[in-house]
């Protein structure tokens, strides 16, 4: 497939990689369709996205796109299309159990909730909390919650309150719940709100707006001016969705480093005088630990050599090409550990930046050492004003690796007693 990125707009939207006979291979979202598609034709694609995505690009024959008015709508449309078409390269890349879903319960006054994939499985297997509708999966929980907060301002919904309890809940007092807790809305009227939410999460905003415009005109014709005014405000909000919170990082830096799903892998080794040597890999994505991707290694290297143990661990990890590829590797230690990791990665053909967290005599972080393959702190972390968040992620990953390694070592040692 030729590199044809100029036809893509510098606008938010969803892109679709297609194979033979227009088969959908992969669906993704973007703040800038032009910039995102260009990233798929970079020379370091295998290092930044991994072999699965490289294989997808090699199979692709064309790329389509659907432009949206906002990143929020791109996020929702992406999830809807993935659920509808089940593209093979989306399902290969994702562990849906750790992702998030929007669910609507099956009740007289249904609730709209965000649940994890593993929670969804348990909900579907019980009749105690029957579900009416599900949307997802959504990879980024924090972004989804921000998106749902925006939707809730347009279409207030119930999540926790008890209907007809006689007391107005806090969310109703601030306009985020329609007030079924105090009997302010009927089941039929609330059902209309839920239909609108469903249409929005199905990517049918234009149809939704047209329907609201018709309803507004009918209300005005019947002299129901208050109702017409409420609908007019809904239409205006839908046409002017402000989702700065969803796009701030992507617009600050249009580089792969600041794209969604920024994955950091941190490694640490634990032992006592070279006995019962173990290693761990932990993952931080979206500024929080992704514990479903944590891994433990019983080190086979018998010598009391942390560098040899680190190399063994990295070699075993990168034999798993089906795992998502990191955009940054964090090792516990200084120059020796960083050099060991960089040398091994170069040997195996991976171009992934490496940093080391240097500790003081009390084993507290005192510096972040940038590997020689990365020219400077600024080139790795972005401009000085943006580096703080990434330094936080690095230290968080390192701290999690140390905690996880010590816990694994203690458990193994106690088992062998």
C-alpha positions in Angstrom: 0.0 0.0 0.0 1.3 3.4 -0.9 1.7 6.2 1.6 -1.2 8.4 0.8 -1.6 10.6 3.9 -2.3 14.0 2.2 -5.9 13.1 1.5 -6.6 12.7 5.2 -7.9 15.8 7.0 -6.2 17.4 10.0 -9.3 16.7 12.0 -10.6 14.2 14.6 -12.2 11.0 13.3 -12.0 7.2 12.9 -9.8 5.4 10.4 -10.4 1.9 9.0 -7.6 -0.3 7.5 -9.1 -2.7 4.9 -7.7 -5.8 3.3 -8.8 -7.9 0.3 -12.4 -7.4 -0.8 -12.7 -4.4 1.6 -12.4 -6.7 4.7 -12.0 -4.5 7.8 -8.7 -5.3 9.5 -8.4 -2.6 12.1 -10.3 0.4 13.5 -8.7 3.3 15.3 -9.4 6.8 16.4 -7.4 10.0 16.0 -7.3 13.6 17.0 -5.7 14.3 13.7 -6.4 11.7 11.0 -3.5 13.0 8.8 -0.9 12.8 11.6 -2.1 9.4 12.9 -2.1 7.7 9.5 1.3 9.1 8.8 2.6 7.3 11.9 1.7 3.9 10.4 4.3 4.5 7.6 7.2 5.5 9.9 10.4 3.5 9.6 10.4 2.6 13.3 6.8 1.2 13.3 7.8 -2.2 14.6 9.6 -0.5 17.6 6.7 1.8 18.4 3.7 -0.3 17.7 4.9 -3.9 17.5 4.8 -6.8 15.0 1.0 -7.3 15.1 0.4 -3.8 13.8 3.2 -4.1 11.2 1.5 -7.3 10.0 -1.8 -5.4 9.7 -0.2 -2.6 7.6 1.4 -5.1 5.3 -1.9 -6.8 4.7 -3.9 -3.5 4.2 -4.9 -2.5 0.7 -6.7 0.8 1.6 -7.5 3.1 4.5 -10.9 4.8 4.9 -11.9 7.4 7.4 -15.0 8.9 9.0 -14.5 12.5 10.2 -16.1 13.5 13.4 -16.8 16.9 15.0 -14.9 16.0 18.2 -12.5 13.5 19.7 -15.2 12.4 22.1 -17.3 11.3 19.1 -14.3 9.6 17.6 -13.7 7.7 20.8 -17.4 6.5 20.9 -17.6 5.7 17.2 -14.3 3.6 17.4 -15.8 1.5 20.2 -19.1 1.0 18.3 -17.4 -0.1 15.1 -15.0 -2.5 16.8 -17.9 -4.1 18.6 -20.0 -4.3 15.4 -17.3 -5.6 13.0 -14.8 -7.4 15.4 -11.7 -6.5 13.3 -9.1 -9.2 13.7 -6.2 -6.9 14.5 -8.2 -5.0 17.2 -9.0 -8.3 19.0 -5.4 -9.5 18.7 -4.1 -6.2 20.3 -6.6 -5.9 23.2 -7.4 -7.7 26.4 -11.1 -6.8 26.8 -11.3 -8.0 30.4 -9.2 -5.1 31.5 -11.1 -2.5 29.4 -14.1 -0.5 30.3 -17.7 -0.6 29.1 -20.7 1.7 29.4 -23.7 -0.3 30.4 -27.4 0.5 30.8 -29.2 -1.6 33.3 -32.7 -3.2 32.8 -34.8 -1.4 35.4 -37.8 0.8 35.6 -35.4 3.7 35.8 -32.2 2.3 34.3 -28.8 3.3 35.5 -25.9 4.3 33.2 -22.6 2.9 34.6 -19.0 2.3 33.6 -17.8 -1.2 34.4 -14.6 -3.2 33.8 -14.6 -6.1 31.3 -14.2 -8.7 34.1 -17.1 -7.1 36.0 -19.2 -7.1 32.9 -18.7 -10.9 32.6 -20.1 -11.4 36.1 -23.0 -9.0 35.5 -24.0 -10.9 32.3 -23.9 -14.2 34.2 -26.4 -13.1 36.9 -30.0 -12.1 36.8 -29.7 -9.9 39.9 -28.3 -7.0 37.8 -29.7 -7.6 34.3 -28.4 -5.3 31.5 -30.3 -3.7 28.7 -27.4 -2.4 26.6 -23.6 -2.4 26.6 -21.2 -0.1 24.7 -17.4 -0.8 24.4 -14.8 -1.8 25.0 -13.0 1.4 25.7 -9.2 1.1 26.3 -8.8 4.3 28.4 -10.9 4.4 31.5 -10.0 7.9 32.5 -10.8 9.3 29.1 -14.1 7.4 29.0 -15.2 8.8 32.3 -14.4 12.3 31.1 -16.4 11.6 27.9 -19.4 10.3 29.9 -19.3 13.4 32.2 -19.7 15.5 29.0 -22.6 13.3 27.8 -24.3 13.5 31.2 -24.3 17.3 31.1 -26.3 17.1 27.9 -28.5 14.1 28.9 -28.7 13.8 32.7 -29.0 10.1 33.8 -29.3 8.0 36.9 -26.3 6.1 38.3 -26.8 5.6 42.1 -29.9 7.3 43.5 -33.0 5.4 44.6 -36.2 6.3 42.6 -39.0 7.9 44.5 -37.1 8.0 47.7 -38.6 11.4 48.4 -35.2 13.1 48.7 -33.4 14.9 45.8 -30.0 13.3 45.3 -26.8 15.4 45.0 -26.5 14.8 41.2 -30.1 16.0 40.7 -29.3 19.2 42.6 -26.4 20.0 40.3 -28.4 19.0 37.1 -26.7 15.6 36.3 -29.7 13.4 37.4 -33.2 14.0 36.1 -34.7 13.6 39.6 -36.5 10.3 39.6 -35.4 10.2 43.3 -38.1 12.8 44.0 -40.5 11.8 41.2 -39.6 14.7 38.9 -39.6 12.6 35.7 -41.8 9.8 34.4 -40.5 6.4 33.2 -41.6 7.3 29.7 -39.8 10.6 29.6 -36.6 9.1 31.1 -36.8 6.4 28.4 -36.5 9.2 25.8 -33.3 10.3 27.5 -31.9 6.8 27.4 -32.7 6.4 23.7 -30.8 9.6 23.0 -27.8 8.4 25.0 -27.9 5.1 23.0 -28.0 6.9 19.7 -25.0 9.0 20.7 -23.0 5.9 21.7 -23.9 4.3 18.4 -22.3 7.2 16.5 -25.7 8.5 15.3 -25.3 12.2 16.3 -26.6 13.7 13.1 -29.8 11.5 13.3 -30.1 12.4 16.9 -29.9 16.1 16.2 -32.4 15.9 13.4 -34.9 14.1 15.7 -34.4 16.7 18.5 -34.9 19.6 16.0 -38.3 18.0 14.9 -39.3 17.5 18.6 -38.3 21.2 19.4 -40.5 22.5 16.5 -43.5 20.4 17.6 -43.1 21.6 21.2 -42.9 25.2 20.1 -46.0 24.7 17.9 -47.9 23.3 20.8 -46.8 26.3 23.0 -44.6 24.1 25.2 -41.9 26.7 25.2 -40.1 25.5 28.3 -39.7 22.1 26.8 -38.7 23.5 23.4 -36.0 25.6 25.2 -34.6 22.5 27.0 -34.3 20.7 23.7 -32.7 23.7 22.0 -30.0 23.7 24.7 -29.4 20.0 24.0 -29.0 20.6 20.3 -26.6 23.5 20.9 -24.5 21.3 23.3 -24.4 18.4 20.8 -23.2 20.8 18.0 -20.6 22.4 20.3 -19.2 19.6 22.3 -16.1 20.8 24.2 -13.8 17.9 24.9 -10.5 19.7 25.6 -9.8 17.2 28.4 -9.7 14.4 25.8 -7.4 16.1 23.4 -5.0 18.3 25.4 -2.1 15.8 25.4 -2.6 14.9 21.7 -2.6 18.5 20.6 0.4 19.5 22.8 2.6 17.0 21.0 1.7 15.4 17.7 4.2 12.6 18.1 3.9 9.0 18.8 5.2 9.6 22.3 2.0 11.5 23.3 -0.5 9.2 21.6 -3.0 7.2 23.5 -2.0 4.0 25.3 1.5 5.3 26.1 3.0 2.1 27.6 5.9 2.0 30.0 7.4 -1.3 31.1 9.6 -1.4 34.2 11.9 -4.2 35.3 13.4 -5.1 38.6 15.3 -8.1 40.1 15.1 -9.4 43.7 17.3 -11.9 45.6 19.3 -12.4 48.8 23.0 -13.0 48.1 22.2 -14.5 44.7 19.7 -17.1 45.9 16.1 -17.5 44.7 16.7 -14.8 42.0 13.4 -13.5 40.5 12.5 -10.7 38.2 9.4 -8.9 37.3 7.9 -6.7 34.6 5.2 -4.1 35.4 3.3 -1.9 33.0 2.0 1.7 33.4 -0.4 3.0 30.9 -2.4 6.3 31.0 -0.5 7.3 34.2 -1.8 4.2 36.2 -0.6 0.6 36.7 -2.0 -2.0 34.3 -1.8 -5.0 36.6 -3.3 -7.5 34.2 -0.1 -7.1 32.1 2.3 -7.7 35.1 4.7 -10.7 34.6 6.9 -12.7 36.9 10.2 -14.5 36.0 12.1 -17.1 37.9 15.7 -16.3 36.8 17.6 -19.3 35.5 21.0 -17.4 35.5 22.7 -18.9 38.6 25.3 -16.1 39.2 24.8 -13.1 41.5 24.7 -10.8 38.5 21.8 -8.3 38.2 22.8 -7.4 34.7 22.7 -11.0 33.5 19.4 -11.4 35.2 18.0 -8.3 33.5 19.2 -9.5 30.1 17.6 -12.9 30.6 14.3 -11.3 31.7 14.3 -9.0 28.7 15.1 -11.8 26.3 12.2 -13.9 27.6 9.9 -10.9 27.5 10.6 -10.0 23.9 10.1 -13.6 22.8 6.5 -12.8 23.4 5.8 -10.9 20.2 2.1 -11.1 20.9 2.4 -8.8 23.9 1.9 -5.0 23.3 5.1 -3.3 22.6 6.4 -0.7 25.1 7.2 2.9 24.1 9.7 3.2 27.0 11.6 0.8 29.2 12.5 1.6 32.8 15.2 -0.4 34.6 16.2 -0.1 38.3 19.8 1.0 38.4 22.3 3.3 36.7 24.6 3.2 33.7 25.4 -0.5 33.8 21.8 -1.6 33.8 20.8 1.0 31.1 23.7 -0.1 28.9 22.7 -3.8 29.3 19.2 -3.2 28.2 20.1 -0.9 25.3 22.7 -3.4 24.0 20.2 -6.3 24.2 17.5 -4.3 22.4 19.8 -3.2 19.7 21.0 -6.8 19.2 17.4 -7.9 18.8 16.5 -5.0 16.4 14.2 -3.0 18.8 14.4 0.8 18.9 12.9 1.5 22.3 14.2 4.2 24.6 15.6 3.1 28.0 15.9 5.0 31.2 17.4 4.0 34.6 16.2 5.1 38.0 19.2 5.8 40.1 18.8 5.4 43.9 20.5 6.9 46.9 21.9 5.0 49.9 18.4 4.7 51.4 17.1 3.2 48.1 15.1 6.4 47.3 15.1 7.7 43.7 17.6 10.5 43.2 17.9 10.8 39.4 16.6 9.5 36.0 19.4 8.4 33.8 18.7 8.7 30.1 20.2 6.0 27.8 22.8 6.9 25.2 20.3 5.8 22.4 18.2 8.8 23.5 20.0 12.0 23.0 18.5 14.1 25.8 15.9 14.3 28.5 13.9 16.8 26.3 13.9 14.5 23.3 12.6 11.7 25.4 10.1 13.5 27.6 9.1 16.4 25.4 9.5 20.1 26.3 10.5 20.9 29.9 6.9 22.0 30.7 5.6 18.6 29.7 8.2 16.3 31.2 6.8 16.3 34.8 4.0 14.0 34.0 6.3 11.5 32.3 8.8 11.6 35.1 6.0 10.8 37.4 5.0 7.8 35.2 8.6 6.6 35.2 8.9 6.8 39.0 5.5 5.2 39.4 6.6 2.3 37.2 9.9 1.8 39.0 8.2 1.9 42.4 5.6 -0.7 41.3 8.4 -2.9 39.9 10.3 -2.8 43.2 7.1 -3.6 45.2 6.1 -6.4 42.9 9.6 -8.0 42.8 9.9 -7.9 46.6 6.5 -9.5 47.0 7.2 -12.2 44.5 10.6 -13.0 46.1 9.1 -13.2 49.6 6.3 -15.5 48.5 8.8 -17.8 46.7 11.2 -17.8 49.7 8.3 -18.6 52.1 7.2 -21.4 49.8 10.6 -23.0 49.8 11.0 -22.9 53.6 
